[in-house]
Amino acid sequence: MKNKKIIIGIISAIIVIATIATIIIINTKGPKAEKTLETFISLINEQKYEEMYNLLSENAKSEISQEDFIKRNKNIYEGIDAVNIQIEILKTEKEKGITKISYNEKMSTSAGDISFSNTAKLVKEQKEYKINWSSSMIFPELRNTDKIRISSIKSERGAILDRNGETLAFNGNISTVGIVPGKLGENKQENISKISELTGVSEEYIKTQLSASWVKEDTFVPIKKVSSNNTELKDKLLQISGIMINSTKARVYSLGEEAAHLIGYVQPINAEELKQKAGKGYNSDSLIGKSGLELSYEDTLRGIDGKEIYIEDENGNRLKTLAKQDKKDGTDVKLTINSDLQKQLYNQMKEDKGLFVVMQPQTGELLACVSTPSYNSNDFVLGLTNTQWEQLNNDESKPLYNRFTQTYCPGSTFKTITAGIGLTTGKISEDTTFNYSGLSWQKDKSWGSDYITTLTAYNGTKNMKNAIIHSDNIYFAQAAMQIGRKTFCENLDKIGFNEQIEFPLQLKKSQYSSNSDKAMATEKKLADSGYGQGDILVNPIHMASIYSAFANNGNMIKPYIEYKENAKGEILKQNVFTQEAANAVKNAMIQVVENPEGTASDMKINGLTIAGKTGTAELKNSMNDKESGTLGWFNCFTIDANSGNDMLIVSMVENIQNNRDGGSHYLIKKIRAIMSH
């Protein structure tokens, strides 16, 4: 009996092992039907239509060629911008040699999300599951003779306005120059040459456009976009046989070169951007901000086109709407910028390499941001020729370079900051004097041949006020040494050095060294830093905020550019200088202008109280840059507490080493011309 039980147990174990082995063999014979379906869907997402076709059954392949299959799937899925296609398998059942898989499917499209339930039919061929495909696998209601259609309602991009409601960027009209081939006349080649010469478009490009397969004798063939107000060019072109000019909607920039670095421009979205923005309402026809505030405020400005995706039968009848999205226009952005001031300052500086930043010192509103030389934002909308693009990129004056977002060596305009730190920390007082004479000084013989030099000798006491009035390098070199490296660096950090300032455009960080551990590592480097040389680099917008502390009892005001009603200043950094220190520096800056011996006495304007500081510095685009010439600076602010119309100006011009006026006085002439109006 016992042996019988053992035999039965062995037989049972064998049966269990055999069953498990059978299951394993069945599971390893080939991929499951569900796996085939999942692979098919993943290939749609990857747009691998040829590989999709390989998963079709022989019967399905007999109904549609590979070429037609690829064309139909590509046109539908890519036409509706279908992405992130996902399925959830609900049930699998077999019936007469056919495996049916019920599933839910969802996808994102240019008209919103689409969800539906569907059933796939698969058959086994040579131990592999293949799909009995028909158009209903794309959408359940879609027959092989039906089409997917998309209707679109264009949205409007929001405008960019200045503080007074003047449009800086808006949706206007441009002119499209085109050729009607059948009207070019007998002198076809001669007319093409004339068109090429006037438009700057190569003859080769014109001929390529005219020979396109879709072109007929009466077709309008677009060649070049031009500004709608370029009447001189359009008049010349219209004298040539075959030319036709149409009006086209486009983004227009009213200030053009005068505000290009600030406003930026839009262009058609490219393939990479479209991929990055998948599922966010963009399509292949979308415009997108490429630079400046057009890029920074893209999510606010852009509109979302209204779209409807629907099935249409072979007779043009609409059968079913699959997805619908209403049009949503973009939102306008109103800036703090004053267009008139922006234009005036640009025209003052357009022949130079330089910048202006103008801020209302109590509120932080930026009234103008100018970088010169410039480019025209409209040119990017109209389309640059290769020659124009190469000229812009290779221009030694760097018209594409946005100077007010960069950092520069501030020279003597930094002395006010050294004074503010010294007075605030108590390392110096208004009465602190240093003993030296002449125009050069060194601490001792350990400096070797290194000296601190200054430009102007004066008879007054060597104190903080006189040192600012006469822009005395030696005083502020000694002041920095007395403040000490640790205290100096800590207080520079306190006013925002090595810190990213929140602003719609990316501003380069101000810094006192590329390596904070080695900042001002020698006495000479510390001394040089005191008067704005050494490794000091400052961003102009940050500089405006620092200078606002001298107008606001020691509080730095946050710069901003998006307009607010009843603007009130937001403090960026509180008590960076004591009230007494800030006012002492401000009073010294007033004397820079008011005192006949002040370095900016030529800035004096009757009826205005102006606090100012001149500066000259070696230009540094990097720590090791020794060959970029000399910078001229002039920073100032008006003082009229009752008007609410005060202006704080940071200005800089490059390569002034050969300018007989000197950089600061060259800038003063330009600023006087604006303030005297």
C-alpha positions as CSV (number, residue, x, y, z in Angstrom):
1,M,0.0,0.0,0.0
2,K,2.9,2.3,0.9
3,N,4.7,1.6,-2.4
4,K,1.4,2.3,-4.2
5,K,1.2,5.8,-2.6
6,I,4.8,6.5,-3.6
7,I,4.2,5.5,-7.2
8,I,1.0,7.7,-7.3
9,G,3.0,10.6,-5.9
10,I,5.8,10.2,-8.5
11,I,3.2,10.1,-11.3
12,S,1.5,13.3,-9.9
13,A,4.8,15.1,-9.8
14,I,5.6,14.1,-13.4
15,I,2.2,15.4,-14.5
16,V,2.8,18.8,-12.8
17,I,6.2,19.1,-14.3
18,A,4.9,18.2,-17.7
19,T,2.1,20.7,-17.4
20,I,4.6,23.5,-16.4
21,A,6.9,22.5,-19.3
22,T,4.0,22.6,-21.7
23,I,3.0,26.1,-20.6
24,I,6.6,27.2,-21.0
25,I,6.8,25.7,-24.5
26,I,3.5,27.4,-25.4
27,N,4.7,30.7,-24.1
28,T,8.0,30.5,-25.9
29,K,6.7,29.5,-29.3
30,G,6.3,33.1,-30.3
31,P,5.1,36.5,-29.2
32,K,1.6,36.9,-27.8
33,A,-1.1,38.6,-29.8
34,E,-1.2,41.4,-27.3
35,K,2.5,42.0,-27.7
36,T,2.1,42.3,-31.5
37,L,-0.6,45.0,-31.0
38,E,1.5,46.9,-28.5
39,T,4.5,46.8,-30.9
40,F,2.3,48.1,-33.7
41,I,1.2,51.1,-31.6
42,S,4.8,51.9,-30.5
43,L,5.8,51.9,-34.1
44,I,3.1,54.5,-34.8
45,N,4.6,56.7,-32.1
46,E,8.0,56.3,-33.7
47,Q,6.6,57.0,-37.2
48,K,8.1,53.7,-38.5
49,Y,5.4,53.0,-41.0
50,E,7.3,50.4,-43.1
51,E,7.9,48.3,-39.9
52,M,4.2,48.6,-39.2
53,Y,3.4,47.2,-42.6
54,N,5.5,44.1,-41.8
55,L,3.1,43.3,-38.9
56,L,0.1,43.1,-41.3
57,S,-1.4,39.7,-42.3
58,E,-1.1,38.5,-45.8
59,N,-4.8,39.1,-46.3
60,A,-4.4,42.7,-45.2
61,K,-1.4,43.2,-47.4
62,S,-3.5,42.0,-50.4
63,E,-5.9,44.8,-49.7
64,I,-3.4,47.6,-49.6
65,S,0.1,48.1,-51.0
66,Q,3.0,49.1,-48.7
67,E,3.3,52.4,-50.5
68,D,-0.4,53.2,-50.0
69,F,-0.3,52.0,-46.4
70,I,2.6,54.2,-45.5
71,K,1.1,57.2,-47.3
72,R,-2.3,56.8,-45.5
73,N,-0.9,56.3,-42.0
74,K,1.7,59.0,-42.4
75,N,-0.8,61.6,-43.8
76,I,-3.3,60.9,-41.1
77,Y,-1.1,60.6,-38.0
78,E,1.3,63.4,-38.8
79,G,-1.4,65.5,-40.4
80,I,-3.3,65.7,-37.1
81,D,0.0,65.9,-35.1
82,A,-0.8,62.7,-33.2
83,V,1.6,62.0,-30.4
84,N,1.7,59.9,-27.2
85,I,-0.6,57.2,-28.6
86,Q,-1.4,54.8,-25.8
87,I,-3.6,51.7,-25.5
88,E,-5.2,49.8,-22.6
89,I,-6.0,46.2,-23.4
90,L,-9.4,45.2,-22.0
91,K,-10.0,41.7,-23.2
92,T,-8.6,39.0,-25.5
93,E,-10.7,36.2,-27.0
94,K,-10.4,33.7,-29.8
95,E,-13.0,32.9,-32.4
96,K,-12.5,30.6,-35.5
97,G,-8.8,31.1,-35.7
98,I,-9.0,34.8,-35.1
99,T,-7.8,36.5,-32.0
100,K,-9.8,39.6,-31.1
101,I,-8.3,42.2,-28.7
102,S,-10.6,44.8,-27.3
103,Y,-8.8,48.0,-26.1
104,N,-9.1,51.6,-25.3
105,E,-6.9,54.1,-27.2
106,K,-6.0,57.7,-26.6
107,M,-3.8,60.2,-28.3
108,S,-2.9,63.9,-28.2
109,T,-3.5,65.9,-31.4
110,S,-3.4,69.5,-32.6
111,A,-7.1,69.7,-31.8
112,G,-6.9,68.2,-28.4
113,D,-7.1,64.6,-27.0
114,I,-8.9,61.9,-28.8
115,S,-10.1,58.7,-26.9
116,F,-12.0,55.7,-28.3
117,S,-12.6,52.0,-27.9
118,N,-11.6,49.6,-30.7
119,T,-11.0,46.0,-31.6
120,A,-8.0,44.5,-33.3
121,K,-8.2,41.2,-35.2
122,L,-5.0,39.1,-35.4
123,V,-4.3,35.8,-37.1
124,K,-1.3,33.4,-36.7
125,E,0.9,33.1,-39.7
126,Q,4.1,31.0,-39.5
127,K,3.8,30.9,-35.7
128,E,3.6,34.7,-35.5
129,Y,0.6,36.9,-34.9
130,K,-0.2,39.3,-37.7
131,I,-2.8,42.1,-37.8
132,N,-5.9,42.0,-40.1
133,W,-5.5,45.7,-40.6
134,S,-8.1,48.1,-42.1
135,S,-8.6,51.9,-41.8
136,S,-10.8,51.2,-38.8
137,M,-7.7,50.5,-36.8
138,I,-6.8,54.2,-37.1
139,F,-10.3,55.3,-36.0
140,P,-13.2,52.8,-35.6
141,E,-15.6,54.7,-37.8
142,L,-13.0,55.3,-40.6
143,R,-13.6,53.3,-43.7
144,N,-10.9,52.7,-46.4
145,T,-12.6,55.1,-48.7
146,D,-13.0,57.9,-46.1
147,K,-10.6,60.7,-45.4
148,I,-9.5,62.6,-42.3
149,R,-9.9,66.3,-42.7
150,I,-8.6,69.2,-40.5
151,S,-10.2,72.6,-40.5
152,S,-8.3,75.4,-38.9
153,I,-9.2,78.9,-37.6
154,K,-6.0,81.0,-37.2
155,S,-5.5,82.6,-33.8
156,E,-4.0,86.0,-33.3
157,R,-0.7,86.5,-31.4
158,G,-0.8,89.0,-28.6
159,A,0.7,92.4,-29.2
160,I,3.6,93.9,-27.3
161,L,2.8,97.5,-26.2
162,D,4.7,100.3,-24.6
163,R,3.6,102.1,-21.4
164,N,1.4,104.5,-23.4
165,G,-0.3,101.7,-25.4
166,E,1.9,102.2,-28.5
167,T,2.4,99.0,-30.4
168,L,5.9,97.6,-30.5
169,A,5.0,94.2,-32.0
170,F,1.7,93.5,-33.7
171,N,0.0,91.5,-36.3
172,G,0.0,93.6,-39.4
173,N,0.7,93.2,-43.1
174,I,3.8,92.8,-45.3
175,S,4.1,92.6,-49.1
176,T,4.9,89.4,-50.9
177,V,6.6,89.9,-54.2
178,G,5.9,87.1,-56.7
179,I,6.1,86.2,-60.4
180,V,3.4,85.0,-62.8
181,P,5.5,82.9,-65.2
182,G,3.2,83.4,-68.2
183,K,3.6,87.2,-68.0
184,L,7.4,87.4,-67.9
185,G,7.3,88.2,-71.6
186,E,9.9,87.6,-74.3
187,N,12.8,89.0,-72.2
188,K,12.3,86.4,-69.5
189,Q,16.0,86.0,-68.6
190,E,16.5,89.8,-68.5
191,N,13.5,90.3,-66.3
192,I,14.6,87.5,-63.9
193,S,18.0,89.3,-63.7
194,K,16.4,92.6,-62.8
195,I,14.2,91.0,-60.1
196,S,17.2,89.3,-58.7
197,E,19.2,92.5,-58.5
198,L,16.4,94.5,-56.9
199,T,15.3,91.8,-54.3
200,G,18.7,90.3,-53.5
201,V,17.4,86.9,-54.3
202,S,19.6,84.8,-56.5
203,E,18.6,84.0,-60.1
204,E,19.2,80.3,-59.3
205,Y,16.6,80.4,-56.5
206,I,14.1,82.3,-58.7
207,K,14.5,79.7,-61.5
208,T,14.1,76.8,-59.1
209,Q,10.8,78.3,-57.8
210,L,9.5,78.9,-61.3
211,S,10.3,75.3,-62.3
212,A,8.5,73.6,-59.4
213,S,6.0,70.9,-60.4
214,W,3.0,72.8,-59.1
215,V,3.7,76.0,-61.1
216,K,1.6,76.8,-64.1
217,E,1.7,79.8,-66.5
218,D,-0.9,81.7,-64.4
219,T,0.4,80.7,-61.0
220,F,1.6,83.3,-58.5
221,V,5.1,82.2,-57.4
222,P,6.3,84.0,-54.2
223,I,9.9,85.1,-54.4
224,K,10.5,87.7,-51.6
225,K,8.7,89.3,-48.7
226,V,9.2,93.0,-48.2
227,S,8.0,95.7,-45.8
228,S,4.6,97.1,-46.8
229,N,6.0,100.6,-46.6
230,N,8.9,99.9,-48.9
231,T,7.1,101.7,-51.7
232,E,10.3,102.7,-53.6
233,L,11.3,99.0,-54.1
234,K,7.8,97.9,-54.9
235,D,7.4,100.7,-57.5
236,K,10.6,99.6,-59.3
237,L,9.6,95.9,-59.2
238,L,6.1,96.6,-60.6
239,Q,7.8,98.1,-63.7
240,I,9.0,94.6,-64.6
241,S,6.7,92.3,-66.6
242,G,5.4,89.3,-64.7
243,I,5.7,90.9,-61.2
244,M,2.7,90.8,-58.9
245,I,2.7,92.0,-55.3
246,N,0.2,90.7,-52.7
247,S,-0.5,91.7,-49.1
248,T,0.2,89.1,-46.5
249,K,-0.4,89.0,-42.7
250,A,2.7,89.0,-40.7
251,R,4.3,90.1,-37.4
252,V,5.4,93.7,-37.6
253,Y,7.9,95.6,-35.4
254,S,7.2,99.3,-35.3
255,L,10.6,100.2,-33.8
256,G,12.7,97.8,-35.9
257,E,16.3,98.4,-35.1
258,E,15.5,100.8,-32.2
259,A,14.3,98.0,-29.9
260,A,15.4,94.7,-31.6
261,H,17.5,93.4,-28.8
262,L,14.7,94.0,-26.3
263,I,11.6,92.9,-28.3
264,G,13.3,90.2,-30.4
265,Y,11.4,88.5,-33.3
266,V,9.3,85.5,-34.3
267,Q,9.8,82.9,-37.0
268,P,8.2,79.7,-38.2
269,I,8.6,76.8,-35.7
270,N,11.3,74.3,-36.7
271,A,11.1,70.5,-36.4
272,E,13.1,70.3,-33.2
273,E,10.9,73.0,-31.5
274,L,7.8,71.3,-32.7
275,K,9.0,68.0,-31.1
276,Q,9.8,69.8,-27.8
277,K,6.4,71.5,-27.8
278,A,4.4,68.3,-28.6
279,G,0.9,68.4,-27.1
280,K,1.0,72.1,-26.4
281,G,-1.1,73.3,-29.4
282,Y,1.7,74.0,-31.8
283,N,1.6,72.8,-35.4
284,S,3.9,73.0,-38.4
285,D,2.5,76.4,-39.4
286,S,3.0,78.0,-36.0
287,L,5.1,81.1,-35.4
288,I,7.2,81.0,-32.2
289,G,9.3,83.6,-30.4
290,K,13.0,83.2,-31.2
291,S,14.6,85.9,-29.2
292,G,14.0,88.8,-26.8
293,L,10.7,89.3,-25.1
294,E,8.9,87.5,-28.0
295,L,10.7,84.4,-26.6
296,S,10.4,85.2,-22.9
297,Y,6.7,85.9,-23.1
298,E,5.9,83.1,-25.6
299,D,3.4,81.4,-23.4
300,T,1.5,84.6,-22.9
301,L,1.7,86.0,-26.4
302,R,1.1,82.9,-28.5
303,G,-2.4,82.1,-29.7
304,I,-3.8,78.6,-30.1
305,D,-5.4,77.9,-33.4
306,G,-9.0,76.6,-33.5
307,K,-9.0,73.2,-35.1
308,E,-11.5,70.5,-35.9
309,I,-10.5,66.9,-37.0
310,Y,-13.3,65.1,-38.7
311,I,-14.1,62.1,-41.0
312,E,-15.3,62.9,-44.5
313,D,-16.6,60.3,-47.0
314,E,-15.6,60.0,-50.6
315,N,-18.4,62.5,-51.7
316,G,-17.2,65.2,-49.3
317,N,-19.9,64.6,-46.6
318,R,-18.8,65.2,-43.0
319,L,-19.5,62.0,-41.1
320,K,-18.1,62.5,-37.6
321,T,-16.1,65.0,-35.6
322,L,-13.2,63.4,-33.8
323,A,-11.8,66.4,-31.9
324,K,-12.5,70.1,-31.8
325,Q,-10.6,72.9,-30.2
326,D,-11.8,76.5,-30.1
327,K,-9.5,79.3,-31.2
328,K,-7.7,81.1,-28.3
329,D,-6.0,84.4,-29.1
330,G,-2.8,85.3,-27.3
331,T,-2.7,87.9,-24.6
332,D,-1.1,91.4,-25.0
333,V,1.9,92.3,-23.0
334,K,2.3,95.9,-21.9
335,L,5.7,97.1,-21.1
336,T,7.1,99.9,-18.9
337,I,9.2,101.1,-21.9
338,N,8.7,104.6,-23.2
339,S,8.9,104.3,-27.0
340,D,9.9,107.9,-27.6
341,L,12.8,107.7,-25.1
342,Q,13.8,104.3,-26.6
343,K,14.0,105.9,-30.1
344,Q,15.8,109.0,-28.9
345,L,18.5,107.1,-27.1
346,Y,19.0,104.6,-30.0
347,N,19.4,107.5,-32.4
348,Q,22.0,109.1,-30.1
349,M,24.1,105.9,-30.0
350,K,23.3,104.1,-33.3
351,E,26.7,104.8,-34.8
352,D,28.6,103.4,-31.7
353,K,28.9,100.2,-29.8
354,G,27.2,100.8,-26.6
355,L,24.1,100.7,-24.4
356,F,21.6,102.7,-22.4
357,V,19.5,101.4,-19.5
358,V,17.0,103.8,-18.1
359,M,15.0,103.1,-14.9
360,Q,12.6,105.0,-12.7
361,P,14.6,104.8,-9.5
362,Q,11.7,104.7,-7.1
363,T,9.5,102.1,-8.9
364,G,12.1,100.0,-10.8
365,E,10.2,100.5,-14.1
366,L,12.6,100.2,-17.0
367,L,11.9,103.0,-19.4
368,A,14.5,102.1,-22.1
369,C,16.9,99.3,-22.9
370,V,19.1,100.1,-25.9
371,S,21.9,98.1,-27.4
372,T,23.9,99.3,-30.4
373,P,24.6,98.6,-33.1
374,S,21.4,96.7,-33.8
375,Y,19.6,94.7,-36.4
376,N,16.0,95.0,-37.7
377,S,13.6,92.5,-36.2
378,N,11.4,92.9,-39.3
379,D,14.2,91.4,-41.5
380,F,13.9,88.0,-39.7
381,V,10.1,88.0,-40.4
382,L,10.7,89.0,-44.1
383,G,13.4,86.4,-44.5
384,L,17.1,87.0,-44.6
385,T,19.1,85.9,-47.6
386,N,22.3,83.9,-47.0
387,T,24.3,87.0,-47.8
388,Q,22.4,89.1,-45.3
389,W,22.8,86.5,-42.6
390,E,26.5,86.1,-43.2
391,Q,26.9,89.9,-43.1
392,L,25.1,90.1,-39.7
393,N,27.1,87.2,-38.2
394,N,30.5,88.4,-39.5
395,D,30.0,92.1,-38.7
396,E,32.9,93.0,-36.3
397,S,30.6,95.5,-34.5
398,K,28.4,92.5,-33.4
399,P,24.9,93.8,-34.2
400,L,23.3,90.6,-32.9
401,Y,25.1,91.0,-29.5
402,N,22.8,92.2,-26.8
403,R,25.0,94.4,-24.7
404,F,22.6,95.3,-21.8
405,T,22.3,91.6,-20.9
406,Q,26.2,91.2,-20.6
407,T,28.7,92.1,-18.0
408,Y,31.6,94.7,-18.3
409,C,34.4,96.2,-16.2
410,P,32.7,99.3,-14.7
411,G,35.7,101.4,-14.0
412,S,35.2,104.5,-11.8
413,T,31.4,104.1,-11.7
414,F,32.2,101.4,-9.2
415,K,33.8,103.9,-6.7
416,T,30.4,104.8,-5.4
417,I,29.8,101.2,-4.5
418,T,33.2,101.0,-2.7
419,A,32.3,104.2,-0.8
420,G,28.9,102.8,0.1
421,I,30.4,99.5,1.5
422,G,33.1,101.4,3.3
423,L,30.7,103.8,5.0
424,T,28.1,101.1,5.8
425,T,30.6,98.7,7.4
426,G,32.4,101.6,9.3
427,K,35.7,100.7,7.7
428,I,35.9,104.3,6.5
429,S,34.0,107.5,7.4
430,E,33.2,110.6,5.5
431,D,36.2,112.1,7.2
432,T,38.7,109.3,6.5
433,T,41.7,110.6,4.7
434,F,44.7,108.9,3.1
435,N,48.2,110.4,2.7
436,Y,49.7,110.4,-0.8
437,S,50.7,112.9,-3.3
438,G,51.1,112.9,-7.1
439,L,49.4,110.8,-9.7
440,S,50.8,107.4,-8.8
441,W,51.1,105.3,-5.6
442,Q,52.0,101.9,-4.4
443,K,51.8,100.4,-0.9
444,D,55.5,99.6,-0.7
445,K,58.4,98.1,-2.6
446,S,56.9,94.6,-2.4
447,W,54.6,95.7,-5.3
448,G,57.7,96.0,-7.6
449,S,56.8,97.9,-10.7
450,D,53.0,97.9,-10.0
451,Y,51.5,101.3,-9.2
452,I,48.0,102.7,-8.8
453,T,47.6,105.7,-11.1
454,T,45.0,108.5,-11.2
455,L,44.4,111.1,-13.9
456,T,43.8,114.4,-12.0
457,A,45.6,116.1,-9.1
458,Y,43.5,118.3,-6.8
459,N,44.2,120.5,-3.8
460,G,41.4,119.5,-1.5
461,T,41.4,117.0,1.4
462,K,41.8,113.4,0.3
463,N,38.4,112.3,1.7
464,M,35.5,110.3,0.3
465,K,33.6,113.2,-1.1
466,N,36.5,114.8,-2.9
467,A,37.7,111.4,-4.2
468,I,34.3,110.9,-5.8
469,I,34.2,114.5,-7.2
470,H,37.6,114.1,-8.8
471,S,37.4,110.4,-9.4
472,D,40.5,109.5,-7.5
473,N,41.7,106.0,-8.1
474,I,44.3,106.1,-5.4
475,Y,41.8,107.0,-2.7
476,F,39.5,104.1,-3.5
477,A,42.4,101.6,-3.9
478,Q,43.4,102.4,-0.4
479,A,39.8,102.4,0.8
480,A,39.3,98.8,-0.6
481,M,42.5,97.7,1.2
482,Q,41.2,99.3,4.5
483,I,37.8,97.6,4.0
484,G,39.6,94.3,3.6
485,R,39.0,91.4,1.2
486,K,36.6,89.4,3.3
487,T,34.3,92.3,4.2
488,F,34.5,93.7,0.6
489,C,33.5,90.3,-1.0
490,E,30.7,89.7,1.6
491,N,29.2,93.0,0.9
492,L,29.4,92.6,-2.9
493,D,27.5,89.3,-2.4
494,K,25.0,91.3,-0.3
495,I,24.2,93.6,-3.2
496,G,23.7,90.7,-5.7
497,F,27.1,89.8,-7.1
498,N,27.3,86.1,-8.3
499,E,23.5,86.0,-8.2
500,Q,21.0,85.6,-11.0
501,I,18.6,88.6,-11.1
502,E,15.0,87.7,-11.9
503,F,14.2,89.2,-15.2
504,P,12.4,88.1,-18.4
505,L,15.7,88.2,-20.4
506,Q,18.7,86.2,-19.2
507,L,21.1,88.6,-17.5
508,K,24.7,87.6,-17.0
509,K,25.7,87.6,-13.3
510,S,27.8,90.4,-12.0
511,Q,31.0,89.0,-10.5
512,Y,34.2,90.1,-8.7
513,S,36.1,86.9,-9.7
514,S,35.5,83.8,-11.7
515,N,36.7,81.9,-8.6
516,S,35.4,83.3,-5.3
517,D,38.1,81.4,-3.4
518,K,40.8,83.4,-5.2
519,A,38.9,86.7,-5.5
520,M,41.1,89.7,-4.9
521,A,43.9,87.2,-3.8
522,T,46.6,89.9,-3.8
523,E,46.7,93.3,-2.3
524,K,47.1,94.9,-5.7
525,K,44.0,93.0,-7.0
526,L,42.0,94.2,-4.0
527,A,43.2,97.7,-4.5
528,D,42.3,97.6,-8.3
529,S,38.9,96.3,-7.4
530,G,38.2,99.4,-5.2
531,Y,38.0,101.6,-8.3
532,G,36.2,99.1,-10.6
533,Q,39.1,97.4,-12.3
534,G,40.7,94.0,-11.3
535,D,38.2,91.2,-12.0
536,I,35.1,93.3,-11.4
537,L,32.4,92.7,-14.0
538,V,28.9,94.3,-13.7
539,N,25.7,93.8,-15.6
540,P,24.1,97.2,-16.6
541,I,20.6,96.4,-15.4
542,H,22.1,95.2,-12.1
543,M,24.1,98.4,-11.9
544,A,20.9,100.4,-12.3
545,S,19.4,98.5,-9.3
546,I,22.6,99.1,-7.2
547,Y,22.5,102.9,-8.0
548,S,18.9,103.0,-7.1
549,A,20.0,102.3,-3.5
550,F,21.7,105.8,-3.4
551,A,18.3,107.3,-4.4
552,N,16.3,105.2,-1.9
553,N,18.1,105.5,1.5
554,G,20.1,102.3,0.9
555,N,17.5,100.0,-0.6
556,M,18.0,98.4,-4.0
557,I,14.8,98.5,-6.1
558,K,14.0,95.5,-8.3
559,P,14.1,96.3,-12.0
560,Y,11.0,95.2,-14.0
561,I,9.6,95.6,-17.5
562,E,6.0,94.4,-17.4
563,Y,3.7,97.4,-16.8
564,K,1.7,97.7,-13.6
565,E,-0.9,100.3,-12.9
566,N,0.0,102.6,-10.0
567,A,3.5,101.2,-9.9
568,K,5.2,100.9,-6.5
569,G,8.8,99.9,-6.1
570,E,9.6,96.4,-4.9
571,I,12.8,96.2,-2.8
572,L,15.2,93.7,-4.4
573,K,17.8,94.1,-1.6
574,Q,17.0,95.9,1.7
575,N,19.5,98.0,3.6
576,V,22.5,97.2,1.4
577,F,23.9,100.6,2.5
578,T,22.9,102.5,5.6
579,Q,20.7,105.5,5.0
580,E,23.5,107.8,6.1
581,A,26.0,106.0,3.8
582,A,23.6,106.1,0.8
583,N,22.9,109.8,1.3
584,A,26.5,110.7,1.7
585,V,27.4,109.0,-1.6
586,K,24.4,110.7,-3.3
587,N,25.5,114.1,-2.1
588,A,29.0,113.5,-3.4
589,M,27.5,112.4,-6.7
590,I,25.5,115.7,-6.9
591,Q,28.8,117.6,-6.5
592,V,30.3,115.5,-9.4
593,V,27.8,117.5,-11.5
594,E,27.4,120.8,-9.5
595,N,31.0,121.4,-8.5
596,P,33.0,123.2,-11.3
597,E,35.9,120.7,-10.6
598,G,33.6,117.7,-10.8
599,T,34.3,115.2,-13.5
600,A,30.8,115.6,-14.9
601,S,30.3,119.4,-14.5
602,D,29.4,119.5,-18.2
603,M,26.2,117.5,-17.2
604,K,24.8,120.4,-15.2
605,I,21.4,121.5,-16.5
606,N,19.6,124.5,-15.0
607,G,16.5,123.6,-13.0
608,L,17.6,119.9,-12.6
609,T,19.4,118.3,-9.7
610,I,21.5,115.4,-11.1
611,A,23.7,112.9,-9.2
612,G,26.3,111.4,-11.5
613,K,29.5,109.4,-11.8
614,T,31.9,109.1,-14.7
615,G,34.0,106.1,-15.5
616,T,36.6,104.7,-17.9
617,A,37.6,101.1,-17.9
618,E,39.4,98.4,-19.8
619,L,36.8,96.4,-21.8
620,K,36.6,92.8,-20.6
621,N,34.5,90.1,-22.3
622,S,36.4,87.6,-20.2
623,M,38.9,87.7,-17.3
624,N,41.9,87.4,-19.7
625,D,40.7,89.9,-22.3
626,K,43.4,92.4,-22.8
627,E,42.8,93.5,-26.4
628,S,39.3,95.0,-26.5
629,G,40.0,98.7,-26.1
630,T,38.5,101.1,-23.5
631,L,35.0,101.6,-22.2
632,G,33.4,104.9,-21.3
633,W,30.7,105.0,-18.7
634,F,28.3,107.6,-17.3
635,N,25.7,106.8,-14.6
636,C,23.3,109.3,-13.2
637,F,19.9,109.9,-11.7
638,T,17.7,113.0,-11.3
639,I,16.5,114.1,-7.9
640,D,13.0,115.6,-7.9
641,A,11.0,113.8,-5.2
642,N,7.7,115.6,-6.0
643,S,7.6,114.9,-9.8
644,G,7.6,111.1,-9.9
645,N,9.4,111.5,-13.2
646,D,13.0,110.8,-12.0
647,M,15.2,108.9,-14.3
648,L,18.3,106.7,-13.5
649,I,20.5,106.2,-16.5
650,V,23.4,103.7,-16.9
651,S,25.2,104.3,-20.2
652,M,28.3,102.8,-21.8
653,V,30.2,103.2,-25.0
654,E,33.0,100.9,-26.3
655,N,36.4,101.7,-27.9
656,I,36.7,105.3,-26.8
657,Q,40.5,105.3,-26.5
658,N,40.8,107.5,-29.5
659,N,37.8,109.8,-28.7
660,R,39.0,113.3,-27.8
661,D,35.9,113.9,-25.7
662,G,36.6,110.8,-23.6
663,G,33.9,108.2,-23.1
664,S,32.0,109.8,-20.2
665,H,31.8,113.2,-21.8
666,Y,30.8,111.7,-25.1
667,L,27.9,110.1,-23.3
668,I,27.1,113.2,-21.3
669,K,26.5,115.1,-24.6
670,K,23.9,112.5,-25.6
671,I,22.2,112.3,-22.3
672,R,22.0,116.2,-22.1
673,A,20.3,116.2,-25.5
674,I,17.6,113.9,-24.1
675,M,17.2,115.6,-20.7
676,S,17.2,119.1,-22.1
677,H,14.0,118.5,-24.0
